[in-house]
Amino acid sequence: MSQLEVKTLLDTSARGLYRLFRNCALAVLNSGSHTDDAREIFDNYRDFGVNLMQRNQGIKLRLENAPASAFVDGRMIQGIREHLFAVLRDIIYTHNEILGDPTFDLGRSDHITSAVFHILRNARVLRPNVDPSIVVCWGGHSIGREEYDYTKEVGYELGLRGLDVCTGCGPGAMKGPMKGAAIGHAKQRISDGRYLGLTEPGIIASEPPNPIVNELVILPDIEKRLEAFVRIGHGVVLFPGGAGTTEELLYLLGVLMHPLNEGHPFPVILTGPGESAGYFEAVDRYVGKILGPDAQRHYRILIDDPSEVARSMRGAMESVKAFRHAGRDAFYFNWQLHIEREFQEPFEATHGAMAGLSLKRDQPPHQLAANLRRVFSGIVAGNVKEEGIRAVEAQGPFEIHAEPETAAATDDLLQRFVAQRRMKLQGEYTPCYTLVG
């Protein structure tokens, strides 16, 4: 890092990067925490500090009052050390080379996609001359033991078949598939198995990187994180989860339903143990009622069959490979997939923005999916993100306006999540939203 970059990173003014870097660093050091309340984490470590010291051989970080769990016998755990420097790398690169580069116009869709590509390339996660093998695994951080064990079984079957795993990098359904895949890779003597974790500053504190992640990337916001998932992934396995998992599913369905993506092979499997059958029935019913049968045809539901999930994914990789060959597209970044600006523009979950979302059924399904995605993104913010929690405390729950049928269906799904304790890791859940229909 240059002296100017160090100065920029340590700038504690309102426009400086220090608070962003400090909070992300604290989240990484706090891996394994049993709370998903970002505000609580930051309040508990108000006296945490981080400083950069420039040395001839590189950068040295000095930490003050860091979480003790990040150290063993006074030395930082190696995986946490790597994650900490990934935070440093991505924050300074995004600030200088993306946000600070006038050639990037982040109001344009193609420039947003290019920015995502540049961030991933700088993190060295784009590998040429490698066949499609990355399975994105989505699911909740607040899941039961049976569901967690099932995610490990699926990961194990994926690993046995030489597939790599990419998740949101946190605990629960993000950790389980990586843990299982690591055992599957070990049995097959695969020494270079990939466990990619994609996160963003707003969610990293409530979903800190789990210790299995060996390639961590911090994207600047949730929208670029979601785009990164579908650009580098070759298929998606979705496990049970809450509002965040529903946001991810709605994002993916909205992208795949766009007419320009017709015929684009992108395998999507919804799966869980037998105990989760009711969860997927509810999610499938919601998708069918709000977005219609066209949305439902983009995924397959497999219950309690880890080996079939993995076999299906392994087989689908051949279709993905053939399609990329025919389109002369890269295996490591899906340039051909069309993503509208509605799915790319950062959505700030304010009370005004949430109340102003258009959820009318007379709009194209992929646009309705984009706005529904924002609804669930706002609920995630109100549940676990520091700014969202503080906004709800100050102004009350977000008001979400929808037609009666849409409001009733959305409320029913969310109430199921609450009853199944999928909205928070600990304590009783107080809704951060009100549906007005």
C-alpha positions in Angstrom: 0.0 0.0 0.0 1.1 3.5 -0.7 1.4 6.2 2.0 -1.6 7.9 0.5 -3.7 4.7 0.7 -2.7 4.3 4.3 -3.7 7.9 5.1 -7.0 7.4 3.3 -7.8 4.3 5.2 -7.1 5.9 8.6 -9.1 9.0 7.8 -11.6 9.2 10.7 -13.7 12.0 9.3 -17.2 11.5 8.1 -16.0 10.9 4.6 -13.1 8.7 5.6 -12.8 4.9 5.3 -11.7 4.2 8.9 -15.1 3.3 10.3 -15.9 1.0 7.4 -12.6 -0.7 7.7 -12.8 -0.9 11.5 -16.2 -2.5 11.5 -15.4 -5.0 8.8 -12.2 -5.9 10.6 -14.1 -6.4 13.9 -16.6 -8.6 12.2 -13.8 -10.9 10.9 -12.2 -11.0 14.3 -15.5 -11.8 15.9 -16.0 -15.0 13.9 -18.0 -17.6 15.8 -20.1 -15.0 17.6 -23.5 -16.2 18.9 -25.4 -13.0 18.0 -26.5 -11.6 14.6 -27.3 -8.2 15.9 -24.6 -5.9 14.3 -25.4 -3.0 16.6 -24.9 -5.2 19.7 -21.5 -6.4 18.4 -20.3 -2.8 17.7 -21.6 -1.6 21.1 -19.8 -4.5 22.9 -16.5 -3.6 21.2 -16.7 0.2 21.3 -13.1 0.3 22.5 -11.8 -1.8 19.6 -9.3 0.0 17.4 -7.1 -0.8 14.5 -4.1 1.0 13.1 -1.8 0.5 10.1 1.9 0.8 10.3 3.9 0.9 7.1 7.1 -1.3 7.0 9.6 -1.8 4.3 8.4 -5.4 3.9 4.7 -4.4 3.8 1.8 -3.4 6.1 1.5 -4.2 9.8 -1.8 -4.0 11.6 -1.9 -3.1 15.3 -5.1 -4.1 17.0 -6.5 -2.7 20.3 -9.0 -4.6 22.5 -9.7 -7.2 19.8 -12.0 -10.3 20.5 -9.9 -12.9 22.4 -11.4 -15.7 20.3 -9.4 -14.6 17.3 -6.1 -15.6 19.0 -4.5 -18.8 20.3 -1.7 -18.4 22.8 -1.3 -14.8 21.9 -1.1 -15.4 18.1 -3.9 -14.6 15.6 -5.4 -17.7 14.0 -4.1 -17.9 10.4 -7.4 -18.1 8.7 -8.6 -15.0 10.5 -5.4 -13.2 9.6 -6.0 -14.0 5.9 -9.6 -12.8 6.2 -8.5 -9.6 7.9 -6.1 -8.8 5.0 -8.8 -9.6 2.5 -10.9 -6.9 4.1 -8.0 -4.5 3.8 -7.4 -5.4 0.1 -11.0 -5.1 -1.0 -12.0 -2.0 0.8 -9.0 0.0 -0.4 -9.3 -1.4 -4.0 -13.0 -0.6 -4.2 -12.5 2.9 -2.9 -9.6 3.8 -5.2 -10.1 1.7 -8.3 -13.9 1.5 -8.6 -15.5 4.4 -6.7 -12.5 6.7 -7.3 -12.1 5.9 -11.0 -14.0 8.3 -13.3 -14.1 5.8 -16.1 -16.6 3.7 -14.1 -20.1 5.1 -14.4 -22.0 3.1 -11.8 -25.2 4.4 -13.1 -24.8 2.2 -16.2 -25.6 -1.5 -16.1 -22.5 -2.7 -18.1 -20.2 -0.6 -15.9 -21.6 -2.2 -12.7 -21.0 -5.6 -14.1 -17.5 -4.6 -15.1 -16.9 -3.3 -11.5 -18.0 -6.6 -10.1 -15.5 -8.4 -12.5 -12.6 -6.1 -11.5 -13.2 -6.6 -7.8 -13.3 -10.4 -8.2 -10.3 -10.4 -10.5 -8.3 -8.3 -8.0 -9.2 -10.8 -5.3 -7.8 -13.5 -7.7 -10.9 -15.7 -7.6 -11.4 -15.8 -11.4 -9.5 -18.8 -12.7 -9.2 -19.4 -16.4 -8.9 -22.9 -18.0 -11.0 -24.6 -15.3 -14.2 -26.4 -16.1 -17.5 -25.2 -14.5 -17.5 -26.5 -10.9 -18.7 -23.7 -8.5 -22.0 -24.4 -6.7 -23.4 -21.4 -4.9 -25.1 -22.5 -1.7 -27.7 -20.1 -0.1 -29.5 -20.6 3.1 -30.1 -19.1 6.5 -27.6 -18.4 9.3 -30.4 -19.2 11.8 -31.3 -22.8 11.2 -31.9 -25.9 13.3 -29.5 -28.8 13.9 -31.2 -31.2 11.5 -31.1 -28.6 8.7 -27.4 -27.7 9.4 -26.4 -31.4 9.4 -28.2 -31.8 6.1 -26.3 -28.9 4.5 -23.1 -30.7 5.5 -24.3 -33.9 3.8 -25.1 -32.1 0.6 -21.6 -30.4 0.8 -20.0 -33.8 1.3 -21.7 -35.2 -1.8 -20.7 -32.2 -3.8 -17.1 -32.5 -2.6 -17.0 -36.2 -3.6 -17.9 -35.2 -7.1 -15.1 -32.6 -7.3 -17.5 -29.6 -7.1 -16.5 -26.4 -5.2 -18.7 -24.4 -2.9 -19.4 -20.7 -2.8 -21.6 -19.2 0.0 -22.3 -15.9 1.8 -19.4 -17.0 4.1 -21.3 -16.9 7.4 -22.5 -19.6 9.8 -25.5 -22.0 9.5 -26.3 -23.0 5.9 -23.3 -21.0 4.7 -20.8 -23.0 6.8 -22.3 -26.5 6.6 -21.8 -27.1 2.8 -18.2 -25.9 3.0 -17.5 -28.2 6.0 -19.0 -31.2 4.2 -17.2 -30.4 0.9 -13.9 -30.2 2.8 -14.3 -33.8 3.9 -15.4 -34.9 0.4 -12.4 -33.2 -1.1 -10.1 -34.8 1.4 -11.4 -38.3 0.6 -10.9 -37.7 -3.1 -7.4 -36.2 -2.3 -8.4 -32.9 -3.8 -5.9 -30.5 -2.2 -7.1 -27.3 -3.9 -10.8 -27.4 -3.0 -12.4 -24.0 -3.1 -14.6 -22.5 -0.4 -15.4 -19.0 -1.6 -17.2 -16.6 0.7 -18.8 -13.4 -0.7 -20.0 -10.7 1.7 -20.5 -7.0 2.0 -20.0 -4.4 4.7 -23.6 -4.2 5.8 -24.0 -7.9 6.6 -20.5 -9.0 7.5 -21.0 -8.3 11.3 -24.1 -10.4 11.6 -22.7 -13.1 9.3 -18.9 -13.1 10.0 -16.8 -15.4 7.7 -16.7 -18.9 8.9 -13.3 -20.6 9.3 -13.6 -22.9 6.3 -13.6 -20.0 3.8 -10.3 -19.9 2.0 -11.2 -17.2 -0.5 -13.0 -14.2 0.9 -14.2 -11.2 -1.1 -16.0 -8.1 0.3 -18.2 -6.5 -2.3 -19.3 -2.9 -1.7 -23.1 -3.6 -1.4 -25.7 -6.4 -1.4 -26.6 -5.9 -5.1 -23.0 -6.4 -6.3 -22.6 -9.3 -4.0 -25.7 -11.0 -5.5 -24.4 -10.3 -9.0 -21.0 -11.8 -8.1 -22.8 -15.0 -7.0 -24.5 -15.5 -10.3 -21.6 -14.4 -12.4 -19.0 -16.8 -10.9 -21.4 -19.6 -9.9 -22.5 -22.3 -12.3 -25.5 -23.4 -10.3 -27.3 -22.7 -7.0 -28.4 -25.0 -4.2 -30.9 -23.2 -1.8 -31.3 -24.5 1.7 -34.0 -23.3 4.3 -33.5 -19.8 5.5 -35.4 -16.6 6.3 -35.8 -13.2 4.8 -32.3 -13.1 3.4 -32.6 -16.4 1.6 -36.0 -15.4 0.1 -34.3 -12.2 -1.1 -31.7 -14.3 -2.9 -34.3 -16.6 -4.4 -36.3 -13.6 -5.7 -33.2 -12.0 -7.1 -32.3 -15.1 -9.0 -35.8 -15.8 -10.3 -36.1 -12.2 -11.4 -32.9 -12.5 -13.4 -33.7 -15.9 -14.9 -37.3 -14.8 -15.9 -36.1 -11.9 -18.0 -36.9 -12.7 -21.7 -33.2 -12.1 -22.7 -32.2 -15.0 -20.4 -34.6 -17.5 -22.0 -32.8 -20.8 -22.5 -29.8 -19.8 -20.4 -28.8 -23.0 -18.4 -28.5 -22.2 -14.7 -29.5 -25.1 -12.5 -31.3 -24.2 -9.3 -32.2 -26.8 -6.6 -34.2 -26.1 -3.4 -33.4 -28.8 -0.8 -33.6 -29.7 2.8 -34.2 -32.6 5.2 -37.6 -34.2 5.5 -38.4 -31.9 8.4 -38.1 -28.9 6.0 -40.7 -30.1 3.4 -43.3 -27.7 4.8 -40.9 -24.8 4.4 -40.3 -25.5 0.7 -44.0 -26.0 0.1 -44.7 -22.6 1.6 -41.9 -20.9 -0.5 -43.1 -22.7 -3.7 -46.7 -21.7 -3.0 -45.6 -18.1 -2.5 -43.6 -17.9 -5.7 -46.4 -19.5 -7.6 -49.1 -17.1 -6.2 -47.1 -13.9 -6.7 -44.8 -14.6 -9.7 -46.7 -17.4 -11.4 -45.8 -20.8 -12.9 -43.1 -19.4 -15.1 -41.0 -18.6 -12.0 -41.5 -22.1 -10.6 -40.1 -23.8 -13.7 -36.7 -22.3 -13.0 -36.0 -24.5 -10.0 -36.4 -28.1 -8.8 -37.3 -29.1 -5.2 -35.5 -32.2 -3.8 -36.3 -33.2 -0.3 -33.9 -35.4 1.8 -31.7 -36.6 -1.0 -28.2 -35.2 -0.8 -26.7 -37.6 -3.3 -29.3 -36.7 -5.9 -28.7 -33.0 -5.4 -25.0 -33.5 -6.1 -25.6 -35.8 -9.0 -28.0 -33.3 -10.6 -25.5 -30.5 -10.1 -22.6 -32.5 -11.5 -24.7 -33.5 -14.6 -25.9 -29.9 -15.1 -22.3 -28.7 -15.3 -22.0 -30.3 -18.7 -24.9 -28.2 -20.0 -23.4 -25.1 -18.6 -20.0 -25.9 -20.2 -21.6 -26.6 -23.6 -23.6 -23.3 -23.5 -20.5 -21.3 -22.5 -18.5 -23.0 -25.4 -21.3 -22.2 -27.9 -21.4 -18.5 -26.8 -17.7 -18.2 -26.5 -18.1 -17.1 -22.9 -15.7 -17.5 -20.1 -16.2 -20.4 -17.6 -15.1 -18.2 -14.7 -17.5 -15.2 -15.3 -20.9 -15.4 -16.8 -20.9 -12.4 -19.1 -23.9 -13.7 -21.2 -26.4 -13.5 -18.3 -28.5 -10.3 -18.7 -29.1 -8.4 -15.4 -31.3 -5.3 -15.4 -30.4 -2.2 -13.5 -33.4 -2.8 -11.1 -31.3 -5.7 -9.7 -28.0 -3.8 -9.7 -28.8 -0.4 -8.1 -28.1 -0.2 -4.4 -31.3 -0.1 -2.4 -31.1 1.8 0.9 -33.8 0.5 3.3 -35.2 3.8 4.6 -38.8 4.2 5.7 -39.6 6.3 2.6 -38.0 3.8 0.2 -39.8 0.8 1.7 -43.2 2.6 1.6 -42.6 3.6 -2.0 -41.9 0.2 -3.5 -44.3 -0.8 -6.3 -45.7 -4.3 -5.7 -48.6 -4.2 -8.1 -49.2 -7.3 -10.1 -49.7 -5.6 -13.4 -46.0 -5.2 -14.0 -43.7 -7.7 -15.8 -42.9 -10.6 -13.4 -39.2 -9.9 -13.4 -39.8 -6.3 -12.3 -42.1 -7.4 -9.6 -39.5 -9.8 -8.4 -37.0 -7.0 -8.3 -39.2 -4.9 -6.0 -40.1 -8.0 -3.8 -36.4 -8.6 -3.5 -36.0 -5.0 -2.1 -38.8 -5.7 0.4 -37.0 -8.7 1.8 -33.6 -6.8 1.7 -35.2 -4.1 3.8 -36.5 -6.6 6.3 -33.0 -8.1 6.6 -31.6 -4.6 7.2 -34.2 -4.0 10.0 -33.4 -7.4 11.5 -29.6 -7.4 11.7 -27.9 -4.4 10.1 -26.8 -1.6 12.4 -28.3 1.3 10.4 -31.6 -0.6 9.8 -32.0 -1.5 13.5 -31.4 2.1 14.6 -33.9 3.4 11.9 -36.6 1.1 13.1 -36.0 2.0 16.7 -36.2 5.7 15.9 -39.2 5.7 13.5 -41.0 2.4 14.1 -41.5 -0.5 11.7 -41.1 -0.2 8.0 -44.5 0.2 6.2 -44.8 -2.0 3.1 -47.7 -1.3 0.8 -49.1 -4.0 -1.4 -52.3 -5.2 -3.0 -54.4 -7.3 -0.4 -53.5 -10.6 -2.0 -49.8 -9.9 -2.2 -49.7 -8.4 1.3 -51.5 -11.5 2.8 -49.3 -14.0 1.0 -46.1 -12.1 2.0 -47.3 -11.8 5.6 -48.1 -15.5 5.8 -44.7 -16.4 4.6 -42.9 -14.1 7.0 -45.0 -15.3 9.9 -44.0 -18.8 9.1 -40.3 -17.7 9.3 -41.0 -16.1 12.7 -42.7 -19.2 14.0 -39.8 -21.4 12.8 -37.3 -19.0 14.4 -35.6 -18.1 11.1 -35.5 -14.4 11.6 -33.0 -14.1 14.5 -30.4 -16.3 16.1 -31.3 -15.4 19.7 -34.2 -13.9 21.7 -37.8 -13.2 20.7 -38.4 -11.6 17.3 -40.1 -8.2 17.1 -41.1 -7.5 13.5 -39.3 -4.6 11.9 -42.1 -4.3 9.3 -45.8 -3.7 8.9 -47.7 -4.9 5.8 -50.4 -2.6 4.6 -52.8 -4.1 2.0 
